[in-house]
């Protein structure tokens, strides 16, 4: 069994409100949603050959993955963050 160490993500300051949060701090790309092309690349890197493979691995429906890949619905940020962390962890393993 292999242990993977993940980076901690910055936490938002709960005392700030609205746009003040994003104006004071540079935007962290790891917190953004994911474009269809980036999702396809992550699927390839992680070895998921089909929409169903990815859907099963992350606990969503195949149709949700299909909508993300078609760009009809954005990839939820937690899913995008998870996939980015898995890709980064895999790259470090080699």
HELIX and SHEET records of a PDB file:
HELIX    1   1 UNK A   19  UNK A   24  1                                   6    
HELIX    2   2 UNK A   29  UNK A   31  5                                   3    
HELIX    3   3 UNK A   36  UNK A   46  1                                  11    
HELIX    4   4 UNK A   51  UNK A   58  1                                   8    
HELIX    5   5 UNK A   62  UNK A   70  1                                   9    
HELIX    6   6 UNK A   77  UNK A   93  1                                  17    
END                                                                             
